Amino acid sequence: MSALQEWLRTAPAGARLPSTRTLAAEHQASPVTVQRALRALVAQGLVETRPGVGTFARAVPVSRAVDHSWQTSALGPSEGGAGSLPAALRAAPPETIALHAGYPDRELLPERLVRSALTRAARSDAGVGRSPTAGLPALQAWFAGELATDTPGHLATPAAAEVIVVPGSQSGLSSVFRSVVRRGGVLLTESPTYWGAIRAAAHAGVRLVPVPAGPDGPDPAQLDRAFGETGARAFYAQPHYANPTGAQWSPALGAQVLEVVRAHDAFLVEDDWAHEFGISSSPAPLAGQDDGGHVVYLRSLTKSVSPSLRVAAVVARGPARARILADQAAESMYVSGLLQAAALDVVTHPGWRTHLRGLRDQLRSRRGLLATALREHAPSTVLEHLPPGGLNLWVRLPDATDLDALVLECGRAGLAVAAGTEWFPAEAPAPYVRLSFAGPHPTAYPVAARILEESIAVVRER
């Protein structure tokens, strides 16, 4: 309908459009196509409809330069990276090979289950009612049951009432940091660690102290020393398939970390973000091994079910739970019952387990494709660890590589990558990039690896 849009650009404001039938005849289109085009033009503000009168061209506002410089002093300095989006949230230009994103490609999601679940939820009372502040009881029970099932020996089975449903793990992290650590407090964290946790801590006014973590996790002795030196009361970690490294703690390390946390009367904030993304192993959350309230556990369905269903859970015991629930009530009041009902529908459907089995195979294949492509076509990079799960490879680059220049050079060549600096709470010890093997077009991984290698060479020659 470009001819129709061109007519609108030249039509005087207030001019009446011909009838749908006339427009269809003039542009050799069906009336349905014309109606769809008109609805799009209405949404763009180019035309307006007057019931019983007709459809008219609207005056197109003339853009002008506006001075917003006064806001610089009014707002003051930005905090916690508030002025920029992280790489994982930036949209890549069309035809770009996207290895930067943090969300799985649509073909890795249970799309048919999600569509059916949303339809059923919309027809239920959940589509019009208000859900309880802590979440739908059935969904609370599901999260609690999952934690019990995944814990060998059922050492510390949580109650459904100890589950708080939150609108995504990012919101949950913010509430936990505000409630458990509090503004001005110290939070220990693995380094590198999830960029969202770094930003959530900054916005909560929490000071981060990094504890180095390698492919096998942190050193309990260093963690113990950090607790003693800082007086911190919490440690944020991802024991299973850490973002970005993909590291998984051994059961022995998990037990040692819990011992350190208990010795300091502290909390372990366990972020089980990739629970459904095991490849060669399966997660056993530490929350199921602690009944003393030391572990605050987060699990999200956003990445595994659908990015549109921002549903997650926080499991906490004692006064910590009460404080987190109060913070959530002040922040968001409650999570949409429609989204909760749809998420519950998906994860309790018989097809969910079938989907997860297929997902494991798909992730294994994609991980292998990207790792092989890097080995064959990007020899200057080093993959220090093949992760047993998750969505990413953590790749070291040659020393002194200018990451900012590299990201720009890759972008110009049609490859989107995420600079590793976003995952370090302090200075990065070496240059890294995080590459996702869960994005679209895995057949393009060899091309992506060649672009990365060529871009490294270009940047180093400058």
C-alpha positions as CSV (number, residue, x, y, z in Angstrom):
1,M,0.0,0.0,0.0
2,S,3.0,2.4,-0.6
3,A,0.9,4.3,-3.2
4,L,-1.8,5.0,-0.6
5,Q,0.8,6.2,1.9
6,E,2.3,8.4,-0.7
7,W,-1.1,9.9,-1.4
8,L,-1.5,10.6,2.3
9,R,1.8,12.4,2.4
10,T,0.6,14.8,-0.3
11,A,-3.0,15.1,0.8
12,P,-4.0,18.2,2.7
13,A,-4.8,17.8,6.3
14,G,-8.4,16.9,6.8
15,A,-8.9,15.5,3.3
16,R,-11.4,12.6,3.2
17,L,-10.1,9.3,1.9
18,P,-12.1,7.4,-0.8
19,S,-14.1,4.4,0.3
20,T,-12.5,1.1,1.0
21,R,-14.0,-0.3,-2.2
22,T,-12.6,2.6,-4.3
23,L,-9.1,2.2,-2.7
24,A,-9.2,-1.5,-3.4
25,A,-10.0,-1.0,-7.0
26,E,-7.4,1.8,-7.4
27,H,-4.6,-0.2,-5.8
28,Q,-5.7,-3.6,-7.1
29,A,-6.0,-5.0,-3.6
30,S,-8.7,-6.8,-1.7
31,P,-10.9,-4.8,0.7
32,V,-9.4,-6.8,3.6
33,T,-5.9,-5.7,2.6
34,V,-7.0,-2.1,2.4
35,Q,-8.6,-2.3,5.9
36,R,-5.5,-3.7,7.4
37,A,-3.4,-1.0,5.8
38,L,-5.8,1.7,7.1
39,R,-5.6,0.3,10.6
40,A,-1.8,0.4,10.4
41,L,-2.0,4.0,9.2
42,V,-4.3,4.9,12.1
43,A,-1.8,3.4,14.5
44,Q,0.9,5.5,12.9
45,G,-1.2,8.6,13.4
46,L,-1.4,9.3,9.6
47,V,-5.1,9.0,9.3
48,E,-8.1,9.2,11.7
49,T,-11.5,7.6,11.5
50,R,-14.8,9.4,12.3
51,P,-17.6,6.9,12.9
52,G,-20.5,7.6,10.6
53,V,-18.5,10.2,8.6
54,G,-15.4,8.6,7.0
55,T,-11.6,8.4,7.2
56,F,-9.5,11.5,6.9
57,A,-5.8,12.4,6.5
58,R,-4.3,13.9,9.6
59,A,-1.9,16.7,9.7
60,V,1.6,15.4,9.9
61,P,3.5,17.2,12.7
62,V,6.6,18.9,11.7
63,S,9.6,17.7,13.6
64,R,11.9,20.3,15.1
65,A,15.0,20.2,17.2
66,V,14.3,20.4,20.9
67,D,16.9,21.3,23.5
68,H,16.8,18.8,26.4
69,S,20.2,19.8,27.8
70,W,18.6,21.2,30.9
71,Q,18.0,17.6,32.0
72,T,21.7,16.9,32.4
73,S,21.9,19.0,35.5
74,A,18.4,18.1,36.7
75,L,19.1,14.3,36.6
76,G,22.7,14.4,37.8
77,P,25.1,11.5,37.0
78,S,23.7,8.2,36.0
79,E,24.1,5.2,38.3
80,G,24.6,1.5,37.7
81,G,24.9,1.9,33.9
82,A,21.4,3.4,33.7
83,G,22.3,5.3,30.6
84,S,22.9,2.3,28.3
85,L,21.4,-1.0,27.5
86,P,23.6,-4.1,28.0
87,A,24.6,-6.0,24.8
88,A,22.2,-8.9,25.6
89,L,19.2,-6.5,25.2
90,R,20.2,-4.7,22.1
91,A,18.5,-5.5,18.8
92,A,20.8,-6.6,16.1
93,P,20.4,-5.2,12.6
94,P,18.7,-7.5,10.0
95,E,21.0,-10.1,8.4
96,T,23.4,-9.9,11.4
97,I,24.6,-13.1,12.9
98,A,23.5,-12.6,16.5
99,L,25.7,-14.3,19.1
100,H,25.1,-11.6,21.7
101,A,21.6,-12.2,22.8
102,G,20.6,-13.7,26.2
103,Y,17.4,-15.4,25.1
104,P,16.9,-18.7,23.2
105,D,15.8,-18.7,19.6
106,R,12.1,-19.4,19.0
107,E,12.8,-22.8,17.7
108,L,14.1,-23.7,21.2
109,L,10.9,-22.7,22.9
110,P,7.6,-24.7,23.4
111,E,5.8,-22.3,21.1
112,R,2.7,-24.4,20.5
113,L,2.3,-25.1,24.2
114,V,2.6,-21.4,25.0
115,R,0.0,-20.4,22.4
116,S,-2.5,-23.0,23.6
117,A,-1.8,-22.1,27.2
118,L,-2.4,-18.4,26.7
119,T,-5.7,-19.1,24.9
120,R,-6.9,-21.3,27.7
121,A,-5.8,-18.8,30.4
122,A,-7.6,-15.9,28.6
123,R,-10.8,-17.9,28.7
124,S,-10.4,-18.6,32.5
125,D,-11.0,-16.4,35.5
126,A,-7.3,-15.7,35.5
127,G,-7.9,-13.4,32.5
128,V,-10.0,-11.0,34.5
129,G,-9.2,-11.6,38.2
130,R,-6.5,-10.4,40.6
131,S,-4.0,-13.0,41.7
132,P,-2.7,-13.2,45.3
133,T,0.3,-11.1,46.1
134,A,2.5,-14.1,46.7
135,G,1.2,-15.9,43.5
136,L,-1.3,-18.4,42.4
137,P,-1.3,-21.3,45.0
138,A,-1.0,-23.9,42.3
139,L,2.0,-22.3,40.8
140,Q,3.6,-21.8,44.2
141,A,3.1,-25.5,44.8
142,W,4.7,-26.4,41.4
143,F,7.8,-24.4,42.2
144,A,8.1,-26.0,45.6
145,G,7.5,-29.4,44.2
146,E,10.2,-29.0,41.6
147,L,12.7,-28.0,44.2
148,A,11.9,-31.0,46.3
149,T,12.1,-33.3,43.2
150,D,15.5,-32.0,42.1
151,T,17.1,-32.4,45.6
152,P,18.6,-35.8,46.3
153,G,17.1,-37.2,49.5
154,H,14.6,-34.4,49.9
155,L,16.7,-32.9,52.6
156,A,14.8,-29.6,53.0
157,T,11.5,-29.8,51.2
158,P,10.1,-26.3,50.9
159,A,6.4,-25.5,51.5
160,A,4.3,-23.8,48.8
161,A,3.8,-20.9,51.2
162,E,7.6,-20.2,51.1
163,V,7.4,-19.4,47.4
164,I,6.9,-15.9,46.1
165,V,6.0,-15.6,42.4
166,V,7.7,-12.5,40.9
167,P,7.6,-10.8,37.4
168,G,10.9,-12.2,36.2
169,S,14.1,-13.0,38.0
170,Q,15.5,-9.4,37.5
171,S,12.6,-8.1,39.7
172,G,13.3,-10.9,42.1
173,L,17.0,-10.1,42.4
174,S,16.2,-6.4,43.1
175,S,13.8,-7.3,45.8
176,V,16.2,-9.8,47.4
177,F,19.1,-7.3,47.4
178,R,16.9,-4.5,48.8
179,S,15.4,-6.8,51.5
180,V,18.3,-9.0,52.5
181,V,21.4,-6.9,51.9
182,R,19.8,-3.4,52.2
183,R,21.1,-0.1,50.8
184,G,24.7,0.5,51.8
185,G,25.4,-3.1,52.6
186,V,28.0,-5.4,51.0
187,L,27.1,-8.3,48.7
188,L,29.8,-10.8,47.7
189,T,29.5,-12.2,44.2
190,E,31.3,-14.5,41.8
191,S,33.5,-12.8,39.3
192,P,32.6,-12.8,36.4
193,T,28.9,-12.9,37.1
194,Y,25.5,-12.1,35.6
195,W,25.4,-8.5,34.4
196,G,21.7,-8.2,35.6
197,A,22.8,-8.9,39.1
198,I,25.5,-6.3,38.9
199,R,22.9,-3.7,37.7
200,A,20.3,-4.8,40.3
201,A,22.8,-4.4,43.1
202,A,23.8,-0.9,41.8
203,H,20.2,0.2,41.7
204,A,19.6,-1.2,45.2
205,G,22.5,0.8,46.5
206,V,24.4,-2.4,47.4
207,R,28.2,-2.5,47.2
208,L,29.6,-5.5,45.3
209,V,32.8,-7.3,46.4
210,P,34.0,-9.8,43.8
211,V,35.2,-13.3,44.6
212,P,37.1,-14.9,41.7
213,A,35.4,-17.9,40.2
214,G,36.9,-20.3,37.7
215,P,35.5,-23.1,35.6
216,D,34.7,-25.1,38.8
217,G,33.4,-22.2,40.8
218,P,34.8,-20.0,43.7
219,D,37.4,-21.0,46.2
220,P,35.7,-21.5,49.6
221,A,38.8,-20.2,51.4
222,Q,38.7,-17.0,49.5
223,L,34.9,-16.7,50.1
224,D,35.5,-17.2,53.8
225,R,38.1,-14.5,53.8
226,A,35.9,-12.1,51.9
227,F,33.1,-12.6,54.4
228,G,35.5,-11.9,57.3
229,E,37.1,-8.8,55.8
230,T,33.9,-7.1,54.5
231,G,31.3,-8.1,57.1
232,A,29.0,-9.1,54.2
233,R,25.8,-10.9,55.0
234,A,25.1,-12.4,51.5
235,F,26.8,-14.1,48.6
236,Y,25.2,-14.1,45.1
237,A,26.0,-17.0,42.9
238,Q,24.9,-19.2,40.0
239,P,26.0,-22.8,41.1
240,H,24.6,-24.4,37.9
241,Y,25.7,-23.2,34.4
242,A,26.8,-19.8,35.5
243,N,26.2,-16.8,33.2
244,P,28.6,-16.2,31.4
245,T,31.1,-19.0,32.1
246,G,28.8,-22.0,32.1
247,A,30.6,-23.3,35.3
248,Q,28.8,-25.9,37.5
249,W,29.8,-26.4,41.1
250,S,30.5,-30.0,42.3
251,P,28.4,-31.3,45.2
252,A,31.4,-31.1,47.4
253,L,32.0,-27.4,46.6
254,G,28.3,-26.7,47.2
255,A,28.5,-28.2,50.6
256,Q,31.7,-26.2,51.4
257,V,30.1,-22.9,50.3
258,L,27.0,-23.7,52.4
259,E,29.3,-24.3,55.4
260,V,31.0,-21.0,54.9
261,V,27.7,-19.1,54.6
262,R,26.3,-20.7,57.7
263,A,29.5,-20.0,59.7
264,H,29.1,-16.3,59.0
265,D,25.3,-16.2,59.7
266,A,24.9,-15.1,56.1
267,F,22.7,-15.8,53.1
268,L,23.4,-17.5,49.8
269,V,21.4,-16.0,47.0
270,E,21.2,-18.9,44.6
271,D,20.2,-18.0,41.0
272,D,19.1,-21.1,39.2
273,W,18.5,-19.2,35.9
274,A,19.3,-22.1,33.6
275,H,17.6,-25.0,35.4
276,E,16.1,-26.4,32.2
277,F,19.3,-25.9,30.1
278,G,21.4,-28.9,31.2
279,I,23.3,-30.6,28.4
280,S,25.7,-33.2,30.0
281,S,24.5,-32.8,33.6
282,S,21.5,-31.8,35.6
283,P,21.2,-29.2,38.4
284,A,20.6,-30.1,42.1
285,P,19.8,-26.8,43.8
286,L,21.5,-26.0,47.1
287,A,18.3,-24.6,48.4
288,G,17.1,-28.2,48.8
289,Q,20.0,-28.9,51.2
290,D,19.3,-26.1,53.6
291,D,16.4,-25.8,56.0
292,G,17.9,-23.1,58.2
293,G,16.8,-20.2,55.9
294,H,20.4,-19.4,54.7
295,V,19.6,-20.0,51.0
296,V,17.3,-17.6,49.1
297,Y,16.5,-19.4,45.8
298,L,15.5,-17.9,42.4
299,R,14.2,-19.8,39.4
300,S,12.8,-18.2,36.3
301,L,10.6,-19.6,33.5
302,T,11.2,-16.6,31.2
303,K,14.0,-18.1,29.1
304,S,12.8,-21.7,29.0
305,V,9.0,-21.1,28.4
306,S,8.8,-17.7,26.6
307,P,10.3,-14.2,27.0
308,S,6.7,-12.9,27.0
309,L,5.8,-14.9,30.1
310,R,7.9,-13.1,32.7
311,V,7.2,-15.4,35.6
312,A,9.8,-16.4,38.2
313,A,9.9,-17.5,41.8
314,V,11.8,-16.6,45.0
315,V,11.9,-19.3,47.7
316,A,12.8,-18.0,51.1
317,R,12.2,-18.9,54.7
318,G,11.6,-16.9,57.9
319,P,11.7,-13.1,58.2
320,A,13.6,-12.9,54.9
321,R,10.5,-14.1,53.0
322,A,8.3,-11.6,54.7
323,R,10.6,-8.7,53.8
324,I,10.9,-9.9,50.2
325,L,7.2,-10.3,49.9
326,A,6.6,-6.8,51.3
327,D,9.1,-5.3,48.8
328,Q,7.5,-7.1,45.9
329,A,4.1,-5.8,47.0
330,A,5.4,-2.2,47.0
331,E,7.2,-2.7,43.7
332,S,4.6,-4.5,41.5
333,M,1.7,-5.5,43.8
334,Y,1.3,-8.9,42.1
335,V,2.1,-10.8,39.0
336,S,-0.5,-11.0,36.2
337,G,-2.7,-14.0,36.9
338,L,-3.0,-14.5,33.2
339,L,0.7,-15.0,32.8
340,Q,0.9,-17.2,35.9
341,A,-1.9,-19.4,34.7
342,A,-0.4,-19.8,31.2
343,A,3.1,-20.6,32.6
344,L,1.6,-23.2,34.9
345,D,-0.4,-24.7,32.0
346,V,2.8,-25.1,30.0
347,V,5.0,-26.7,32.7
348,T,2.3,-29.1,33.8
349,H,1.4,-30.2,30.3
350,P,2.6,-33.7,29.2
351,G,4.4,-32.1,26.3
352,W,6.7,-30.1,28.5
353,R,8.9,-33.0,29.5
354,T,9.0,-34.1,25.9
355,H,10.1,-30.6,24.9
356,L,12.9,-30.5,27.5
357,R,14.3,-33.8,26.3
358,G,14.5,-32.4,22.8
359,L,15.9,-29.2,24.0
360,R,18.8,-30.9,25.7
361,D,19.7,-32.5,22.3
362,Q,19.4,-29.3,20.5
363,L,21.6,-27.4,22.9
364,R,24.2,-30.1,22.8
365,S,24.3,-29.9,19.0
366,R,24.5,-26.1,18.9
367,R,27.2,-26.0,21.6
368,G,29.3,-28.5,19.6
369,L,28.8,-26.5,16.3
370,L,29.9,-23.2,17.8
371,A,32.9,-24.8,19.7
372,T,34.0,-26.6,16.6
373,A,33.7,-23.4,14.5
374,L,35.8,-21.5,17.0
375,R,38.5,-24.2,17.0
376,E,38.7,-24.4,13.2
377,H,38.1,-20.8,12.2
378,A,39.1,-18.6,15.1
379,P,42.4,-20.1,16.3
380,S,43.5,-16.9,18.2
381,T,40.6,-17.4,20.7
382,V,40.6,-19.8,23.6
383,L,37.6,-21.7,24.9
384,E,38.8,-22.5,28.5
385,H,35.8,-24.5,29.5
386,L,33.1,-26.5,27.6
387,P,30.0,-25.8,29.7
388,P,27.8,-28.8,30.8
389,G,24.8,-26.6,30.4
390,G,23.5,-23.1,29.8
391,L,23.3,-21.1,26.6
392,N,26.8,-19.5,26.1
393,L,30.5,-20.0,25.5
394,W,32.9,-17.8,27.4
395,V,35.8,-17.1,25.0
396,R,39.1,-15.5,25.9
397,L,40.7,-13.3,23.3
398,P,44.4,-12.4,22.7
399,D,45.8,-10.2,25.5
400,A,45.4,-6.4,25.0
401,T,42.5,-6.8,22.5
402,D,40.5,-3.6,22.4
403,L,37.1,-5.0,23.2
404,D,35.1,-1.9,22.2
405,A,36.9,-1.7,18.9
406,L,36.4,-5.4,18.3
407,V,32.6,-5.2,19.0
408,L,32.3,-2.3,16.5
409,E,34.5,-4.1,13.9
410,C,32.4,-7.3,14.2
411,G,29.3,-5.3,13.9
412,R,30.4,-3.7,10.7
413,A,31.2,-7.2,9.3
414,G,27.7,-8.5,10.3
415,L,28.4,-10.2,13.6
416,A,26.9,-9.1,17.0
417,V,29.0,-10.2,20.0
418,A,28.9,-9.2,23.7
419,A,32.0,-7.8,25.3
420,G,32.9,-9.6,28.5
421,T,33.5,-6.5,30.5
422,E,29.7,-6.3,31.3
423,W,30.0,-9.5,33.4
424,F,32.8,-8.3,35.7
425,P,31.9,-6.3,38.9
426,A,35.4,-4.8,38.9
427,E,38.2,-4.7,36.3
428,A,38.4,-7.6,33.9
429,P,41.6,-9.6,34.2
430,A,41.7,-10.4,30.5
431,P,39.6,-9.7,27.4
432,Y,36.6,-12.0,26.9
433,V,33.5,-12.2,24.8
434,R,30.3,-14.2,25.6
435,L,28.9,-16.0,22.6
436,S,25.5,-17.5,22.6
437,F,24.9,-20.8,20.9
438,A,21.1,-20.5,21.5
439,G,20.4,-17.8,19.0
440,P,19.1,-18.0,15.4
441,H,20.8,-19.6,12.4
442,P,23.3,-22.1,14.0
443,T,24.4,-23.0,10.4
444,A,26.1,-19.6,10.3
445,Y,28.5,-20.4,13.2
446,P,31.5,-21.1,10.9
447,V,31.0,-17.7,9.2
448,A,30.7,-16.0,12.6
449,A,33.9,-17.6,13.8
450,R,35.7,-16.4,10.6
451,I,34.4,-12.8,11.1
452,L,35.5,-12.9,14.7
453,E,39.0,-14.0,13.8
454,E,39.3,-11.4,11.0
455,S,38.0,-8.7,13.2
456,I,40.6,-9.5,15.9
457,A,43.3,-9.3,13.3
458,V,42.0,-5.9,12.1
459,V,41.9,-4.5,15.6
460,R,45.3,-5.7,16.6
461,E,46.9,-4.1,13.5
462,R,45.6,-0.6,14.3
